[in-house]
């Protein structure tokens, strides 16, 4: 079973996270940020990954440290679980609609961290989460998971729908990329 646990404590956050890539999409998520919990729950359901997450952060400051640090911890767990990357599809992509919004995500589990994020939000807030933190979450994930991630919000009007389309596209792209296909590492170099 491809499962990992990461614990991270700083002066700003205290996080415990368990990730199982061969799960059923179940989740138990508590960050203190309702909208973020909703996005992470959607991520778990649509990826099929089991995700248990408890984050206590300095929300009296704002949501920044909690959202970014969850991205760091989720990325580290992902990298740990897929340490040698052998036998996986490596690449994944998805285009997902959410009502009037359409988002795409392409991922390469390459060992080379990179993020391209093209998406604009009209409102400053998504519930109790700053809209700018959507991109920051994915940057933290990509840098710590050591993956190349391209996210494009093609269009949309409702910011909730735009963010949800992005998180669901991310989930489906990762689900495809971690699919076990057998064999060695998918690289002409022989390793990633």
Buried (B, 14 or more C-beta within 10 A) or exposed (E): EBBBEBEBEEEBBBBBBBBBBEBEBBBEBEBBBEBBBBBBBBBBBBBBBBBBBBBBBBBEEBBBBBBBBBBBBBBBBBBBBBEEBBBBBBBBBBBBBBEEBBBBBBBBBBBEBBBEBEBEBEEEEBBBBBBEBBBBBBBBBBBBBBBBBBBBBBEBEBBBBBBBBBBBBBBBBBBBBBEEEEEEBBEEEEEB
